[in-house]
Amino acid sequence: MIILSMVIIVQPAFPGMTYQGMILMLFEHIDIRCLHIQNRFVRSASHEWMAQEDGTPTPAIGDIYEDLAKHEIGLIISGYSYVRSSGRSSQHQQGIYDDRFIGPYKQITERVHKYDSKIALQVVHGGRQALVTPEYPQTMAPSAVKDSSSCKTPRAMTEEQILGTIEDFAQAVRRAQEAGFDAVQLHVAHGFLLSSFISPYTNRRTDDWGGSVENRTRIIARIIIRARELVGQDFPIMAKMNATDGFEDKGLDAPECVEIAVALERAGVCAIEVSGGILEAGEVMSRPGINAPEKEAYFKDYARMVKQAVGIPVMLVGGMRSRAVMEKMLEGGYADMVALSRPFIREPELVVKFRKGVLEAECTSCNGCFDESGMKCNSGR
Ligand SMILES: Cc1cc2nc3c(=O)[nH]c(=O)nc-3n(C[C@H](O)[C@H](O)[C@H](O)COP(=O)(O)O)c2cc1C
């Protein structure tokens, strides 16, 4: 009887406390600049295939984000949103290349802000992984390196195209702020345009935009300088960066990724999400078959190296399924926040379940959620 009443008193004391009375770092708040985030859970960017054909976000996307917000996810990062119409990489991808998108996005951010969650817009240009269409028959990238996954060779960008792209990203940041987003995340991962600038495999330039780490990150530094003129000093600009391209014998990898992270921090990025993989390298980004704790958190060693070198919050993404592993990533100094994609597609309510004592996500990493008819969990389990 006495024990029972103790449990009842302990359980609801505050959100960081579980049924077992343990205080988990996962449920402690964190600040990214002046952005206060209620816990350490991030919904990593996840393309929904639900925008209109021209990129206008739909209420169906808002339904997903509102559901995540209702279930206490600290920071929601949108699916990747393209900053120029020629920079689209997928059907039904959301866009942010025109002021007409501000209104529809505003409706979405207002829905999220009914709760304590924060929401960031991920901004991208597809680069060498952009869609080839009759309107845009030629992709562009820092250098003309053939993409063996699509058999397409992009055109090396001119100085004018690079300067135009900086403006495109900066205007996208402004639109995000006007639409009520709490932050933006520059997509510097997975082989898209900015990611292809930081990689020595896809960036072979010998001018100011290639070669040294400083040169390969220059486009990002310039985007931030221009964006700051438009949005002021306080609006958080984060980045998701590749720590590895995913090849064994070439491309970006440790230890150079640490230098890149330091350069991004110097450029004004205020939080870094550590990821990896480009299309050509296969299933590096969303690894299948995560069915044991030792397979989880497959970018953790990169994240720890980055975290040791920078002073800004580091988010780790990739294959985290069990609460204990996530907590260990924070306690063990691998990261400050944990970012999840596939588990939240199956269980948008996962953070609440973890808080109440559930230990494992149901996600089986089957990758059936990459569903062009609309992102959803297609696992029969
Ligand atoms: C359906 C789906 C869509 C995704 N779309 C994006 C995206 O728009 N931008 C991005 O940076 N990563 C995207 N990712 C990658 C995830 O954010 C994440 O890095 C990866 O899936 C590994 O994390 P997980 O094991 O928690 O799923 C996507 C993943 C999935 C499953």
The ligand as an SDF file (V2000), in Angstrom:
LIG
                    3D

 31 33  0  0  0  0  0  0  0  0999 V2000
   10.7270    8.8480  -45.6940 C   0  0  0  0  0  0  0  0  0  0  0  0
   12.0120    9.5690  -45.3970 C   0  0  0  0  0  0  0  0  0  0  0  0
   12.2150   10.8260  -45.9170 C   0  0  0  0  0  0  0  0  0  0  0  0
   13.3980   11.5300  -45.6180 C   0  0  0  0  0  0  0  0  0  0  0  0
   13.5420   12.8150  -46.0630 N   0  0  0  0  0  0  0  0  0  0  0  0
   14.6230   13.5370  -45.6470 C   0  0  0  0  0  0  0  0  0  0  0  0
   14.6980   14.9250  -45.9320 C   0  0  0  0  0  0  0  0  0  0  0  0
   13.7990   15.5340  -46.5100 O   0  0  0  0  0  0  0  0  0  0  0  0
   15.8120   15.5780  -45.5150 N   0  0  0  0  0  0  0  0  0  0  0  0
   16.8220   14.9500  -44.8250 C   0  0  0  0  0  0  0  0  0  0  0  0
   17.7930   15.5920  -44.4470 O   0  0  0  0  0  0  0  0  0  0  0  0
   16.7440   13.6430  -44.5270 N   0  0  0  0  0  0  0  0  0  0  0  0
   15.6730   12.9360  -44.9000 C   0  0  0  0  0  0  0  0  0  0  0  0
   15.5680   11.6250  -44.5290 N   0  0  0  0  0  0  0  0  0  0  0  0
   16.6400   11.0090  -43.7130 C   0  0  0  0  0  0  0  0  0  0  0  0
   16.3060   11.0650  -42.2410 C   0  0  0  0  0  0  0  0  0  0  0  0
   16.1620   12.4030  -41.8010 O   0  0  0  0  0  0  0  0  0  0  0  0
   17.3910   10.3800  -41.3750 C   0  0  0  0  0  0  0  0  0  0  0  0
   18.6130   11.0920  -41.5640 O   0  0  0  0  0  0  0  0  0  0  0  0
   17.5950    8.9110  -41.6930 C   0  0  0  0  0  0  0  0  0  0  0  0
   16.3900    8.2580  -42.0450 O   0  0  0  0  0  0  0  0  0  0  0  0
   18.2190    8.1400  -40.5220 C   0  0  0  0  0  0  0  0  0  0  0  0
   17.4740    8.3000  -39.3440 O   0  0  0  0  0  0  0  0  0  0  0  0
   16.4030    7.1960  -38.8010 P   0  0  0  0  0  0  0  0  0  0  0  0
   17.1420    5.9110  -38.6180 O   0  0  0  0  0  0  0  0  0  0  0  0
   15.9010    7.7710  -37.5210 O   0  0  0  0  0  0  0  0  0  0  0  0
   15.3520    7.0550  -39.8370 O   0  0  0  0  0  0  0  0  0  0  0  0
   14.4050   10.9100  -44.8270 C   0  0  0  0  0  0  0  0  0  0  0  0
   14.1840    9.6360  -44.3220 C   0  0  0  0  0  0  0  0  0  0  0  0
   13.0020    8.9670  -44.5890 C   0  0  0  0  0  0  0  0  0  0  0  0
   12.7870    7.6130  -43.9820 C   0  0  0  0  0  0  0  0  0  0  0  0
  1  2  1  0
  2  3  1  0
  2 30  2  0
  3  4  2  0
  4  5  1  0
  4 28  1  0
  5  6  2  0
  6  7  1  0
  6 13  1  0
  7  8  2  0
  7  9  1  0
  9 10  1  0
 10 11  2  0
 10 12  1  0
 12 13  2  0
 13 14  1  0
 14 15  1  0
 14 28  1  0
 15 16  1  0
 16 17  1  0
 16 18  1  0
 18 19  1  0
 18 20  1  0
 20 21  1  0
 20 22  1  0
 22 23  1  0
 23 24  1  0
 24 25  2  0
 24 26  1  0
 24 27  1  0
 28 29  2  0
 29 30  1  0
 30 31  1  0
M  END
$$$$
